[in-house]
Amino acid sequence: MARSVHRVFVSYTGRDLTQHADAVASVIRRLEWIAIDHRYWSPNGRPSVSECKRNIESCDMLVVLIAHRYGWVPTTQEGGDA
């Protein structure tokens, strides 16, 4: 029986949760799934918010790491809800 390969988007604040995101990505890879991490995206000229949404929509799962620091909140002009 073939195993399903899942795409997992990992969302976190880069200033304080990078090591935690690395640990999560390691587990995802051990499961032979694909970890999607914004650190490894190539510049493409598209706005960040729409690129995040596009990548999330292409994934099977979303993992959000939350800590004490509040991350970037995109304005409505940037595609967020402010």
C-alpha positions as CSV (number, residue, x, y, z in Angstrom):
1,M,0.0,0.0,0.0
2,A,1.4,3.4,-1.0
3,R,1.9,6.0,1.7
4,S,0.3,9.5,1.2
5,V,2.8,12.3,1.0
6,H,1.4,15.4,2.8
7,R,2.4,19.0,2.4
8,V,2.6,20.8,5.7
9,F,2.9,24.6,6.0
10,V,4.7,25.6,9.2
11,S,3.9,29.2,10.3
12,Y,6.0,30.9,13.0
13,T,7.7,34.2,13.9
14,G,11.3,33.9,12.7
15,R,12.9,35.9,15.5
16,D,12.0,33.6,18.3
17,L,10.7,30.3,17.0
18,T,13.2,29.3,14.3
19,Q,14.6,26.4,16.4
20,H,11.1,25.2,17.2
21,A,10.2,25.3,13.5
22,D,13.3,23.3,12.7
23,A,12.2,20.6,15.2
24,V,8.7,20.5,13.7
25,A,10.1,20.3,10.1
26,S,12.4,17.5,11.2
27,V,9.5,15.4,12.4
28,I,7.6,16.2,9.2
29,R,10.5,15.0,7.1
30,R,10.8,11.8,9.2
31,L,7.2,11.1,8.3
32,E,8.4,11.5,4.7
33,W,6.1,14.5,4.2
34,I,7.0,17.9,2.8
35,A,7.6,20.8,5.2
36,I,6.8,24.2,3.6
37,D,8.8,27.0,5.3
38,H,8.9,30.6,4.1
39,R,12.7,30.8,4.7
40,Y,13.2,28.7,1.6
41,W,11.0,30.6,-0.8
42,S,12.7,32.3,-3.7
43,P,11.9,35.9,-4.4
44,N,9.1,36.1,-7.0
45,G,7.8,39.7,-6.8
46,R,4.4,38.6,-5.4
47,P,3.1,40.3,-2.2
48,S,3.9,38.2,1.0
49,V,0.4,37.8,2.1
50,S,-0.9,36.4,-1.2
51,E,2.1,34.2,-1.4
52,C,1.5,32.8,2.1
53,K,-2.2,32.2,1.3
54,R,-1.3,30.5,-2.0
55,N,1.2,28.2,-0.3
56,I,-1.2,27.4,2.6
57,E,-4.0,26.5,0.1
58,S,-1.6,24.1,-1.6
59,C,-1.0,22.2,1.6
60,D,-2.8,19.4,3.4
61,M,-2.0,20.7,6.9
62,L,-1.1,24.0,8.7
63,V,1.0,24.0,11.8
64,V,1.1,27.3,13.7
65,L,3.7,27.8,16.4
66,I,2.7,30.4,19.0
67,A,4.7,32.0,21.7
68,H,4.9,35.2,23.7
69,R,6.0,37.5,20.8
70,Y,3.4,38.9,18.5
71,G,4.5,38.6,14.8
72,W,3.9,40.7,11.7
73,V,0.4,41.8,11.2
74,P,-0.2,42.8,7.5
75,T,-2.3,45.8,6.8
76,T,-5.3,45.6,4.6
77,Q,-3.3,47.2,1.8
78,E,-0.8,44.3,2.1
79,G,-3.7,41.7,1.9
80,G,-4.2,41.2,5.6
81,D,-7.0,42.2,7.9
82,A,-4.9,44.5,10.0
